[in-house]
Amino acid sequence: MATNINQKMTDMTLVQAVTDALRVKLREDGTTLVLGEDVGKNGGVFRATDGLQEEFGEDRVVDTPLSEAGIVGTSVGLAVNGYKPIVEIQFLGFIYPAYEQIMTHVARIRMRTMGAYSVPMVIRAPYGAGIRAPEIHSDSTEALFTQMPGLKVVCPSSPYDAKGLLIAAIEDPDPVLFLESMRSYRSSKEAVPTDKYTIEIGEGKIVREGTDVTLIAWGAMVAVAEKAALEAAEKGISCEVLDPRTLYPLDRELIATSVQKTGRAVIVHEAHAMGGLGTDLVALINDTSFLYLKAPVARVTGFDVPVPLFALEDHYMPTPARVLKSIEQTVHF
């Protein structure tokens, strides 16, 4: 659904855009429910559901017990019986008790029942480092879920994308893991339509046009890649910045077209290097664009350690300086 140029717009942060998307769907569809720990009276740990229980009642914005496996398992039952549950996991690092439910049931029921049942549910999970959170709260383990056929994985980097993609995820007949970068929640504002609109899941976007090297990043790392691209431009290097927006399924055509144009690629993510989604992107580029490459594909990532506490967190995170160094090495290979 394209945005009408005559739609009313208002400036929103990413978390405000998430709230607005939830409100749109709760008003529109009585089968839509929000479930999670503290999502009702307290409005969620990041206030993404603030005011929704007051507007829609305790039967539709439900404060649950502290059991991620229980929340997701209950939502599977709701989903196969005609409801559209939207689960909030307080932090992605808290999702591991529900991993068995997601892997064994959420992602498989359509196949298991030969299409007789689907699981139209969304699991929202704030993720990533950069907010000085304690251990486990800052994990970026999206690659654990991109290896689950049957589960879509979406990760917006801007308020506009967040609202459009979340509405699309809620309307999708199959399950969607919706990752929200905590670092991006209130880092900037953007004009967002106040009415309903959607962005197609599986469709990436070009954030910045360029000719010398393709930068691929998602979530909070898009802003890091953009800053590195600006610094590279001062050195005469033209960077194209891509945001996949959906991590599974990836927009293969967009990525291949860009890399074939520039002949180089740098992948930026804050997840660990080993087993991170960057390895799949390298494989995708090799499969589609190997003969166009002028240099090996580079990765700028977090390190293969648990996300450290406050004193070392900034060292762990990819920075514009680290990305710029990789850009220069790739261009001058």
TORMIVO-75219 format. One record per residue (C-alpha): residue in one letter; z, y, x. Coordinates in steps of 0.2 Angstrom, whole numbers. Layout:
N
<r residu="A" w="Z" v="Y" u="X"/>
...
//
This chain:
333
<r residu="M" w="0" v="0" u="0"/>
<r residu="A" w="-6" v="16" u="9"/>
<r residu="T" w="5" v="32" u="8"/>
<r residu="N" w="-2" v="45" u="-4"/>
<r residu="I" w="-5" v="61" u="5"/>
<r residu="N" w="3" v="70" u="-10"/>
<r residu="Q" w="19" v="60" u="-9"/>
<r residu="K" w="35" v="70" u="-7"/>
<r residu="M" w="42" v="68" u="11"/>
<r residu="T" w="59" v="70" u="18"/>
<r residu="D" w="66" v="69" u="36"/>
<r residu="M" w="76" v="53" u="38"/>
<r residu="T" w="84" v="43" u="52"/>
<r residu="L" w="80" v="25" u="54"/>
<r residu="V" w="96" v="19" u="46"/>
<r residu="Q" w="93" v="31" u="31"/>
<r residu="A" w="75" v="24" u="29"/>
<r residu="V" w="83" v="7" u="28"/>
<r residu="T" w="95" v="13" u="15"/>
<r residu="D" w="81" v="21" u="5"/>
<r residu="A" w="70" v="5" u="5"/>
<r residu="L" w="85" v="-5" u="-1"/>
<r residu="R" w="88" v="8" u="-15"/>
<r residu="V" w="70" v="7" u="-20"/>
<r residu="K" w="69" v="-11" u="-22"/>
<r residu="L" w="86" v="-13" u="-31"/>
<r residu="R" w="81" v="0" u="-44"/>
<r residu="E" w="64" v="-8" u="-46"/>
<r residu="D" w="68" v="-27" u="-47"/>
<r residu="G" w="84" v="-34" u="-55"/>
<r residu="T" w="82" v="-50" u="-45"/>
<r residu="T" w="85" v="-41" u="-29"/>
<r residu="L" w="103" v="-43" u="-22"/>
<r residu="V" w="111" v="-37" u="-6"/>
<r residu="L" w="124" v="-48" u="2"/>
<r residu="G" w="135" v="-47" u="18"/>
<r residu="E" w="152" v="-43" u="26"/>
<r residu="D" w="158" v="-26" u="21"/>
<r residu="V" w="141" v="-20" u="13"/>
<r residu="G" w="149" v="-15" u="-3"/>
<r residu="K" w="164" v="-4" u="-3"/>
<r residu="N" w="163" v="1" u="15"/>
<r residu="G" w="144" v="3" u="15"/>
<r residu="G" w="141" v="-9" u="30"/>
<r residu="V" w="146" v="-7" u="48"/>
<r residu="F" w="132" v="5" u="51"/>
<r residu="R" w="133" v="13" u="33"/>
<r residu="A" w="116" v="6" u="30"/>
<r residu="T" w="121" v="1" u="12"/>
<r residu="D" w="132" v="16" u="9"/>
<r residu="G" w="133" v="20" u="-10"/>
<r residu="L" w="123" v="5" u="-15"/>
<r residu="Q" w="137" v="-4" u="-23"/>
<r residu="E" w="143" v="11" u="-32"/>
<r residu="E" w="125" v="13" u="-40"/>
<r residu="F" w="121" v="-5" u="-43"/>
<r residu="G" w="138" v="-14" u="-45"/>
<r residu="E" w="147" v="-28" u="-37"/>
<r residu="D" w="136" v="-41" u="-44"/>
<r residu="R" w="121" v="-35" u="-35"/>
<r residu="V" w="129" v="-28" u="-19"/>
<r residu="V" w="141" v="-41" u="-14"/>
<r residu="D" w="155" v="-41" u="-2"/>
<r residu="T" w="155" v="-59" u="6"/>
<r residu="P" w="168" v="-69" u="15"/>
<r residu="L" w="167" v="-69" u="34"/>
<r residu="S" w="155" v="-83" u="36"/>
<r residu="E" w="137" v="-80" u="42"/>
<r residu="A" w="132" v="-99" u="38"/>
<r residu="G" w="140" v="-97" u="21"/>
<r residu="I" w="131" v="-80" u="17"/>
<r residu="V" w="114" v="-87" u="23"/>
<r residu="G" w="116" v="-104" u="14"/>
<r residu="T" w="121" v="-96" u="-2"/>
<r residu="S" w="106" v="-85" u="-1"/>
<r residu="V" w="94" v="-100" u="1"/>
<r residu="G" w="101" v="-106" u="-15"/>
<r residu="L" w="98" v="-89" u="-24"/>
<r residu="A" w="81" v="-88" u="-16"/>
<r residu="V" w="74" v="-104" u="-22"/>
<r residu="N" w="81" v="-100" u="-40"/>
<r residu="G" w="72" v="-84" u="-43"/>
<r residu="Y" w="82" v="-71" u="-34"/>
<r residu="K" w="77" v="-60" u="-19"/>
<r residu="P" w="93" v="-59" u="-8"/>
<r residu="I" w="94" v="-47" u="6"/>
<r residu="V" w="107" v="-53" u="19"/>
<r residu="E" w="115" v="-41" u="31"/>
<r residu="I" w="122" v="-49" u="47"/>
<r residu="Q" w="133" v="-36" u="55"/>
<r residu="F" w="126" v="-39" u="73"/>
<r residu="L" w="112" v="-51" u="79"/>
<r residu="G" w="125" v="-58" u="90"/>
<r residu="F" w="134" v="-64" u="75"/>
<r residu="I" w="120" v="-74" u="68"/>
<r residu="Y" w="122" v="-89" u="78"/>
<r residu="P" w="134" v="-98" u="66"/>
<r residu="A" w="119" v="-96" u="53"/>
<r residu="Y" w="106" v="-102" u="65"/>
<r residu="E" w="107" v="-120" u="58"/>
<r residu="Q" w="104" v="-114" u="41"/>
<r residu="I" w="89" v="-103" u="46"/>
<r residu="M" w="81" v="-116" u="57"/>
<r residu="T" w="84" v="-131" u="45"/>
<r residu="H" w="82" v="-124" u="28"/>
<r residu="V" w="76" v="-105" u="27"/>
<r residu="A" w="60" v="-108" u="38"/>
<r residu="R" w="56" v="-125" u="32"/>
<r residu="I" w="58" v="-126" u="13"/>
<r residu="R" w="40" v="-121" u="9"/>
<r residu="M" w="34" v="-135" u="20"/>
<r residu="R" w="47" v="-148" u="15"/>
<r residu="T" w="43" v="-146" u="-4"/>
<r residu="M" w="24" v="-145" u="-1"/>
<r residu="G" w="24" v="-127" u="-8"/>
<r residu="A" w="34" v="-131" u="-24"/>
<r residu="Y" w="48" v="-119" u="-17"/>
<r residu="S" w="48" v="-104" u="-6"/>
<r residu="V" w="62" v="-94" u="1"/>
<r residu="P" w="59" v="-75" u="-3"/>
<r residu="M" w="74" v="-68" u="7"/>
<r residu="V" w="77" v="-55" u="20"/>
<r residu="I" w="90" v="-56" u="34"/>
<r residu="R" w="93" v="-39" u="41"/>
<r residu="A" w="101" v="-39" u="59"/>
<r residu="P" w="106" v="-24" u="70"/>
<r residu="Y" w="102" v="-29" u="88"/>
<r residu="G" w="101" v="-22" u="105"/>
<r residu="A" w="111" v="-13" u="119"/>
<r residu="G" w="113" v="5" u="122"/>
<r residu="I" w="128" v="9" u="110"/>
<r residu="R" w="142" v="4" u="121"/>
<r residu="A" w="147" v="-11" u="110"/>
<r residu="P" w="158" v="-25" u="116"/>
<r residu="E" w="151" v="-42" u="121"/>
<r residu="I" w="140" v="-52" u="109"/>
<r residu="H" w="137" v="-36" u="99"/>
<r residu="S" w="122" v="-31" u="110"/>
<r residu="D" w="112" v="-46" u="111"/>
<r residu="S" w="93" v="-46" u="110"/>
<r residu="T" w="88" v="-64" u="106"/>
<r residu="E" w="73" v="-61" u="95"/>
<r residu="A" w="63" v="-75" u="104"/>
<r residu="L" w="75" v="-88" u="97"/>
<r residu="F" w="68" v="-84" u="80"/>
<r residu="T" w="49" v="-82" u="84"/>
<r residu="Q" w="49" v="-100" u="88"/>
<r residu="M" w="52" v="-104" u="70"/>
<r residu="P" w="36" v="-107" u="60"/>
<r residu="G" w="39" v="-102" u="42"/>
<r residu="L" w="50" v="-87" u="47"/>
<r residu="K" w="42" v="-69" u="50"/>
<r residu="V" w="51" v="-58" u="62"/>
<r residu="V" w="49" v="-39" u="60"/>
<r residu="C" w="56" v="-25" u="71"/>
<r residu="P" w="52" v="-7" u="67"/>
<r residu="S" w="54" v="7" u="80"/>
<r residu="S" w="53" v="22" u="68"/>
<r residu="P" w="60" v="28" u="51"/>
<r residu="Y" w="43" v="28" u="43"/>
<r residu="D" w="39" v="10" u="49"/>
<r residu="A" w="57" v="4" u="44"/>
<r residu="K" w="55" v="9" u="26"/>
<r residu="G" w="38" v="3" u="23"/>
<r residu="L" w="41" v="-14" u="33"/>
<r residu="L" w="57" v="-17" u="24"/>
<r residu="I" w="50" v="-15" u="7"/>
<r residu="A" w="35" v="-27" u="12"/>
<r residu="A" w="48" v="-39" u="19"/>
<r residu="I" w="58" v="-39" u="2"/>
<r residu="E" w="42" v="-42" u="-8"/>
<r residu="D" w="36" v="-56" u="4"/>
<r residu="P" w="36" v="-73" u="-4"/>
<r residu="D" w="43" v="-81" u="12"/>
<r residu="P" w="58" v="-77" u="23"/>
<r residu="V" w="59" v="-62" u="35"/>
<r residu="L" w="71" v="-58" u="49"/>
<r residu="F" w="72" v="-39" u="50"/>
<r residu="L" w="78" v="-33" u="66"/>
<r residu="E" w="85" v="-15" u="67"/>
<r residu="S" w="88" v="-7" u="84"/>
<r residu="M" w="105" v="0" u="84"/>
<r residu="R" w="101" v="12" u="98"/>
<r residu="S" w="87" v="19" u="86"/>
<r residu="Y" w="97" v="20" u="70"/>
<r residu="R" w="101" v="39" u="72"/>
<r residu="S" w="92" v="44" u="88"/>
<r residu="S" w="78" v="54" u="79"/>
<r residu="K" w="71" v="59" u="62"/>
<r residu="E" w="54" v="57" u="55"/>
<r residu="A" w="46" v="63" u="39"/>
<r residu="V" w="46" v="48" u="27"/>
<r residu="P" w="40" v="47" u="9"/>
<r residu="T" w="53" v="46" u="-4"/>
<r residu="D" w="43" v="35" u="-16"/>
<r residu="K" w="38" v="17" u="-13"/>
<r residu="Y" w="26" v="12" u="0"/>
<r residu="T" w="23" v="-4" u="11"/>
<r residu="I" w="16" v="-7" u="29"/>
<r residu="E" w="8" v="-24" u="31"/>
<r residu="I" w="18" v="-37" u="40"/>
<r residu="G" w="8" v="-43" u="56"/>
<r residu="E" w="0" v="-27" u="59"/>
<r residu="G" w="4" v="-17" u="75"/>
<r residu="K" w="0" v="1" u="79"/>
<r residu="I" w="-6" v="11" u="93"/>
<r residu="V" w="8" v="24" u="97"/>
<r residu="R" w="-2" v="33" u="111"/>
<r residu="E" w="-20" v="31" u="116"/>
<r residu="G" w="-24" v="28" u="134"/>
<r residu="T" w="-37" v="20" u="146"/>
<r residu="D" w="-29" v="14" u="162"/>
<r residu="V" w="-15" v="2" u="156"/>
<r residu="T" w="-8" v="-5" u="140"/>
<r residu="L" w="11" v="-4" u="137"/>
<r residu="I" w="18" v="-16" u="124"/>
<r residu="A" w="36" v="-13" u="118"/>
<r residu="W" w="46" v="-14" u="102"/>
<r residu="G" w="62" v="-7" u="95"/>
<r residu="A" w="71" v="5" u="106"/>
<r residu="M" w="59" v="1" u="120"/>
<r residu="V" w="45" v="10" u="112"/>
<r residu="A" w="53" v="27" u="116"/>
<r residu="V" w="56" v="21" u="134"/>
<r residu="A" w="38" v="16" u="135"/>
<r residu="E" w="32" v="33" u="128"/>
<r residu="K" w="43" v="42" u="140"/>
<r residu="A" w="36" v="32" u="155"/>
<r residu="A" w="18" v="35" u="149"/>
<r residu="L" w="22" v="54" u="149"/>
<r residu="E" w="28" v="53" u="167"/>
<r residu="A" w="13" v="42" u="172"/>
<r residu="A" w="1" v="55" u="164"/>
<r residu="E" w="8" v="68" u="176"/>
<r residu="K" w="2" v="56" u="190"/>
<r residu="G" w="-15" v="55" u="183"/>
<r residu="I" w="-12" v="38" u="174"/>
<r residu="S" w="-17" v="36" u="156"/>
<r residu="C" w="-6" v="24" u="147"/>
<r residu="E" w="-9" v="16" u="130"/>
<r residu="V" w="7" v="12" u="121"/>
<r residu="L" w="7" v="-2" u="108"/>
<r residu="D" w="21" v="-6" u="95"/>
<r residu="P" w="18" v="-24" u="88"/>
<r residu="R" w="30" v="-20" u="74"/>
<r residu="T" w="30" v="-38" u="69"/>
<r residu="L" w="35" v="-50" u="83"/>
<r residu="Y" w="29" v="-66" u="73"/>
<r residu="P" w="15" v="-66" u="68"/>
<r residu="L" w="9" v="-55" u="82"/>
<r residu="D" w="-6" v="-44" u="80"/>
<r residu="R" w="-17" v="-53" u="92"/>
<r residu="E" w="-32" v="-43" u="89"/>
<r residu="L" w="-24" v="-26" u="92"/>
<r residu="I" w="-16" v="-32" u="108"/>
<r residu="A" w="-32" v="-41" u="115"/>
<r residu="T" w="-43" v="-26" u="110"/>
<r residu="S" w="-31" v="-14" u="120"/>
<r residu="V" w="-30" v="-25" u="135"/>
<r residu="Q" w="-48" v="-28" u="136"/>
<r residu="K" w="-51" v="-9" u="136"/>
<r residu="T" w="-38" v="-5" u="149"/>
<r residu="G" w="-39" v="-20" u="160"/>
<r residu="R" w="-20" v="-20" u="163"/>
<r residu="A" w="-4" v="-23" u="154"/>
<r residu="V" w="15" v="-20" u="156"/>
<r residu="I" w="27" v="-28" u="143"/>
<r residu="V" w="44" v="-19" u="140"/>
<r residu="H" w="58" v="-28" u="131"/>
<r residu="E" w="77" v="-27" u="133"/>
<r residu="A" w="79" v="-46" u="131"/>
<r residu="H" w="81" v="-58" u="145"/>
<r residu="A" w="66" v="-61" u="156"/>
<r residu="M" w="67" v="-80" u="155"/>
<r residu="G" w="62" v="-86" u="138"/>
<r residu="G" w="59" v="-68" u="131"/>
<r residu="L" w="45" v="-64" u="120"/>
<r residu="G" w="36" v="-56" u="135"/>
<r residu="T" w="31" v="-73" u="141"/>
<r residu="D" w="22" v="-77" u="125"/>
<r residu="L" w="13" v="-60" u="126"/>
<r residu="V" w="7" v="-65" u="144"/>
<r residu="A" w="0" v="-81" u="137"/>
<r residu="L" w="-8" v="-72" u="123"/>
<r residu="I" w="-16" v="-60" u="135"/>
<r residu="N" w="-22" v="-74" u="146"/>
<r residu="D" w="-29" v="-83" u="131"/>
<r residu="T" w="-39" v="-68" u="125"/>
<r residu="S" w="-42" v="-56" u="139"/>
<r residu="F" w="-40" v="-65" u="156"/>
<r residu="L" w="-57" v="-61" u="162"/>
<r residu="Y" w="-54" v="-42" u="158"/>
<r residu="L" w="-39" v="-41" u="169"/>
<r residu="K" w="-39" v="-30" u="184"/>
<r residu="A" w="-21" v="-35" u="189"/>
<r residu="P" w="-8" v="-47" u="184"/>
<r residu="V" w="2" v="-44" u="168"/>
<r residu="A" w="19" v="-36" u="172"/>
<r residu="R" w="35" v="-37" u="163"/>
<r residu="V" w="50" v="-25" u="163"/>
<r residu="T" w="65" v="-33" u="155"/>
<r residu="G" w="83" v="-35" u="154"/>
<r residu="F" w="91" v="-47" u="167"/>
<r residu="D" w="95" v="-65" u="165"/>
<r residu="V" w="114" v="-62" u="162"/>
<r residu="P" w="124" v="-58" u="146"/>
<r residu="V" w="122" v="-40" u="141"/>
<r residu="P" w="136" v="-32" u="152"/>
<r residu="L" w="150" v="-21" u="147"/>
<r residu="F" w="150" v="-2" u="147"/>
<r residu="A" w="150" v="2" u="166"/>
<r residu="L" w="134" v="-8" u="169"/>
<r residu="E" w="125" v="-7" u="152"/>
<r residu="D" w="113" v="7" u="158"/>
<r residu="H" w="108" v="-3" u="173"/>
<r residu="Y" w="104" v="-18" u="163"/>
<r residu="M" w="92" v="-9" u="151"/>
<r residu="P" w="74" v="-5" u="155"/>
<r residu="T" w="72" v="13" u="159"/>
<r residu="P" w="57" v="25" u="160"/>
<r residu="A" w="59" v="24" u="179"/>
<r residu="R" w="58" v="5" u="180"/>
<r residu="V" w="43" v="6" u="168"/>
<r residu="L" w="34" v="19" u="178"/>
<r residu="K" w="37" v="9" u="194"/>
<r residu="S" w="29" v="-6" u="186"/>
<r residu="I" w="14" v="5" u="179"/>
<r residu="E" w="10" v="12" u="196"/>
<r residu="Q" w="11" v="-6" u="204"/>
<r residu="T" w="-1" v="-13" u="191"/>
<r residu="V" w="-13" v="2" u="192"/>
<r residu="H" w="-13" v="1" u="211"/>
<r residu="F" w="-14" v="-18" u="213"/>
//
